Amino acid sequence: MGAARSGADLLVGNLKTKSYKIRTLAKARYSRTEISQLLGIRYQHVRKVLNDAGIADGLRRQTAVPQPPIPVAVPARKIQRR
Protein backbone atom coordinates (compact mmCIF):
# COMPACT_ATOMS: atom_id res chain seq x y z
CA MET A 1 0.00 0.00 0.00
CA GLY A 2 2.98 2.34 0.33
CA ALA A 3 4.30 4.48 -2.49
CA ALA A 4 7.89 3.33 -1.85
CA ARG A 5 7.21 -0.22 -3.02
CA SER A 6 8.40 -1.54 -6.33
CA GLY A 7 5.82 -2.57 -8.90
CA ALA A 8 4.61 -6.15 -8.51
CA ASP A 9 5.35 -6.96 -12.16
CA LEU A 10 8.97 -5.84 -11.75
CA LEU A 11 9.38 -7.96 -8.62
CA VAL A 12 7.86 -11.23 -9.83
CA GLY A 13 8.07 -10.99 -13.61
CA ASN A 14 10.84 -13.56 -14.05
CA LEU A 15 10.22 -15.76 -10.99
CA LYS A 16 9.17 -19.34 -11.74
CA THR A 17 7.08 -20.59 -8.82
CA LYS A 18 4.03 -19.04 -7.18
CA SER A 19 5.53 -19.68 -3.77
CA TYR A 20 8.64 -17.68 -4.64
CA LYS A 21 6.45 -14.87 -5.99
CA ILE A 22 4.40 -14.87 -2.76
CA ARG A 23 7.50 -14.68 -0.55
CA THR A 24 9.01 -11.91 -2.68
CA LEU A 25 5.85 -9.77 -2.59
CA ALA A 26 5.51 -10.28 1.18
CA LYS A 27 9.07 -9.09 1.70
CA ALA A 28 8.20 -6.03 -0.43
CA ARG A 29 5.47 -5.26 2.16
CA TYR A 30 2.41 -6.25 0.13
CA SER A 31 -0.49 -7.48 2.26
CA ARG A 32 -1.67 -11.06 1.95
CA THR A 33 -4.91 -9.86 0.38
CA GLU A 34 -3.02 -7.81 -2.20
CA ILE A 35 -0.77 -10.75 -3.02
CA SER A 36 -3.71 -13.08 -3.59
CA GLN A 37 -5.40 -10.53 -5.84
CA LEU A 38 -2.24 -9.72 -7.82
CA LEU A 39 -1.44 -13.37 -8.48
CA GLY A 40 -5.04 -14.51 -8.92
CA ILE A 41 -4.82 -17.15 -6.20
CA ARG A 42 -6.68 -17.88 -2.97
CA TYR A 43 -5.80 -16.05 0.23
CA GLN A 44 -5.39 -19.41 1.99
CA HIS A 45 -2.61 -20.38 -0.44
CA VAL A 46 -0.77 -17.15 0.34
CA ARG A 47 -1.28 -17.65 4.07
CA LYS A 48 0.05 -21.23 4.00
CA VAL A 49 3.14 -20.35 1.99
CA LEU A 50 4.00 -17.46 4.30
CA ASN A 51 3.31 -19.45 7.47
CA ASP A 52 5.43 -22.36 6.24
CA ALA A 53 8.25 -19.92 5.43
CA GLY A 54 7.96 -18.28 8.86
CA ILE A 55 7.06 -14.90 7.36
CA ALA A 56 4.60 -12.95 9.51
CA ASP A 57 4.52 -9.91 7.21
CA GLY A 58 1.40 -9.04 5.30
CA LEU A 59 -1.02 -9.22 8.18
CA ARG A 60 -3.26 -6.27 8.76
CA ARG A 61 -2.48 -4.29 11.86
CA GLN A 62 -4.73 -4.41 14.87
CA THR A 63 -6.62 -1.18 15.42
CA ALA A 64 -6.08 0.51 18.74
CA VAL A 65 -9.18 1.14 20.79
CA PRO A 66 -9.22 4.84 21.75
CA GLN A 67 -10.94 4.18 25.09
CA PRO A 68 -11.63 1.20 27.32
CA PRO A 69 -14.87 -0.69 26.74
CA ILE A 70 -17.95 0.47 28.61
CA PRO A 71 -18.94 -1.97 31.37
CA VAL A 72 -22.41 -3.46 30.98
CA ALA A 73 -24.48 -4.52 33.96
CA VAL A 74 -25.69 -8.09 33.67
CA PRO A 75 -28.79 -8.93 35.73
CA ALA A 76 -28.26 -11.63 38.33
CA ARG A 77 -30.01 -14.93 37.69
CA LYS A 78 -32.23 -16.43 40.32
CA ILE A 79 -31.08 -19.84 41.47
CA GLN A 80 -33.89 -22.33 41.56
CA ARG A 81 -33.57 -25.02 44.21
CA ARG A 82 -35.18 -28.38 43.69
BAKEVO-397284 format. One record per residue (C-alpha): residue number from 1; x, y, z. Coordinates in nm, 3 decimals, padded with zeros to 5 digits. Example, Ala and Ser with C-alpha at 12.3 -4.5 7.8 and 13.67 -1.06 7.14 Angstrom:
BEGIN
<rec k="1" px="01.230" py="-00.450" pz="00.780"/>
<rec k="2" px="01.367" py="-00.106" pz="00.714"/>
END
This chain:
BEGIN
<rec k="1" px="00.000" py="00.000" pz="00.000"/>
<rec k="2" px="00.298" py="00.234" pz="00.033"/>
<rec k="3" px="00.430" py="00.448" pz="-00.249"/>
<rec k="4" px="00.789" py="00.333" pz="-00.185"/>
<rec k="5" px="00.721" py="-00.022" pz="-00.302"/>
<rec k="6" px="00.840" py="-00.154" pz="-00.633"/>
<rec k="7" px="00.582" py="-00.257" pz="-00.890"/>
<rec k="8" px="00.461" py="-00.615" pz="-00.851"/>
<rec k="9" px="00.535" py="-00.696" pz="-01.216"/>
<rec k="10" px="00.897" py="-00.584" pz="-01.175"/>
<rec k="11" px="00.938" py="-00.796" pz="-00.862"/>
<rec k="12" px="00.786" py="-01.123" pz="-00.983"/>
<rec k="13" px="00.807" py="-01.099" pz="-01.361"/>
<rec k="14" px="01.084" py="-01.356" pz="-01.405"/>
<rec k="15" px="01.022" py="-01.576" pz="-01.099"/>
<rec k="16" px="00.917" py="-01.934" pz="-01.174"/>
<rec k="17" px="00.708" py="-02.059" pz="-00.882"/>
<rec k="18" px="00.403" py="-01.904" pz="-00.718"/>
<rec k="19" px="00.553" py="-01.968" pz="-00.377"/>
<rec k="20" px="00.864" py="-01.768" pz="-00.464"/>
<rec k="21" px="00.645" py="-01.487" pz="-00.599"/>
<rec k="22" px="00.440" py="-01.487" pz="-00.276"/>
<rec k="23" px="00.750" py="-01.468" pz="-00.055"/>
<rec k="24" px="00.901" py="-01.191" pz="-00.268"/>
<rec k="25" px="00.585" py="-00.977" pz="-00.259"/>
<rec k="26" px="00.551" py="-01.028" pz="00.118"/>
<rec k="27" px="00.907" py="-00.909" pz="00.170"/>
<rec k="28" px="00.820" py="-00.603" pz="-00.043"/>
<rec k="29" px="00.547" py="-00.526" pz="00.216"/>
<rec k="30" px="00.241" py="-00.625" pz="00.013"/>
<rec k="31" px="-00.049" py="-00.748" pz="00.226"/>
<rec k="32" px="-00.167" py="-01.106" pz="00.195"/>
<rec k="33" px="-00.491" py="-00.986" pz="00.038"/>
<rec k="34" px="-00.302" py="-00.781" pz="-00.220"/>
<rec k="35" px="-00.077" py="-01.075" pz="-00.302"/>
<rec k="36" px="-00.371" py="-01.308" pz="-00.359"/>
<rec k="37" px="-00.540" py="-01.053" pz="-00.584"/>
<rec k="38" px="-00.224" py="-00.972" pz="-00.782"/>
<rec k="39" px="-00.144" py="-01.337" pz="-00.848"/>
<rec k="40" px="-00.504" py="-01.451" pz="-00.892"/>
<rec k="41" px="-00.482" py="-01.715" pz="-00.620"/>
<rec k="42" px="-00.668" py="-01.788" pz="-00.297"/>
<rec k="43" px="-00.580" py="-01.605" pz="00.023"/>
<rec k="44" px="-00.539" py="-01.941" pz="00.199"/>
<rec k="45" px="-00.261" py="-02.038" pz="-00.044"/>
<rec k="46" px="-00.077" py="-01.715" pz="00.034"/>
<rec k="47" px="-00.128" py="-01.765" pz="00.407"/>
<rec k="48" px="00.005" py="-02.123" pz="00.400"/>
<rec k="49" px="00.314" py="-02.035" pz="00.199"/>
<rec k="50" px="00.400" py="-01.746" pz="00.430"/>
<rec k="51" px="00.331" py="-01.945" pz="00.747"/>
<rec k="52" px="00.543" py="-02.236" pz="00.624"/>
<rec k="53" px="00.825" py="-01.992" pz="00.543"/>
<rec k="54" px="00.796" py="-01.828" pz="00.886"/>
<rec k="55" px="00.706" py="-01.490" pz="00.736"/>
<rec k="56" px="00.460" py="-01.295" pz="00.951"/>
<rec k="57" px="00.452" py="-00.991" pz="00.721"/>
<rec k="58" px="00.140" py="-00.904" pz="00.530"/>
<rec k="59" px="-00.102" py="-00.922" pz="00.818"/>
<rec k="60" px="-00.326" py="-00.627" pz="00.876"/>
<rec k="61" px="-00.248" py="-00.429" pz="01.186"/>
<rec k="62" px="-00.473" py="-00.441" pz="01.487"/>
<rec k="63" px="-00.662" py="-00.118" pz="01.542"/>
<rec k="64" px="-00.608" py="00.051" pz="01.874"/>
<rec k="65" px="-00.918" py="00.114" pz="02.079"/>
<rec k="66" px="-00.922" py="00.484" pz="02.175"/>
<rec k="67" px="-01.094" py="00.418" pz="02.509"/>
<rec k="68" px="-01.163" py="00.120" pz="02.732"/>
<rec k="69" px="-01.487" py="-00.069" pz="02.674"/>
<rec k="70" px="-01.795" py="00.047" pz="02.861"/>
<rec k="71" px="-01.894" py="-00.197" pz="03.137"/>
<rec k="72" px="-02.241" py="-00.346" pz="03.098"/>
<rec k="73" px="-02.448" py="-00.452" pz="03.396"/>
<rec k="74" px="-02.569" py="-00.809" pz="03.367"/>
<rec k="75" px="-02.879" py="-00.893" pz="03.573"/>
<rec k="76" px="-02.826" py="-01.163" pz="03.833"/>
<rec k="77" px="-03.001" py="-01.493" pz="03.769"/>
<rec k="78" px="-03.223" py="-01.643" pz="04.032"/>
<rec k="79" px="-03.108" py="-01.984" pz="04.147"/>
<rec k="80" px="-03.389" py="-02.233" pz="04.156"/>
<rec k="81" px="-03.357" py="-02.502" pz="04.421"/>
<rec k="82" px="-03.518" py="-02.838" pz="04.369"/>
END
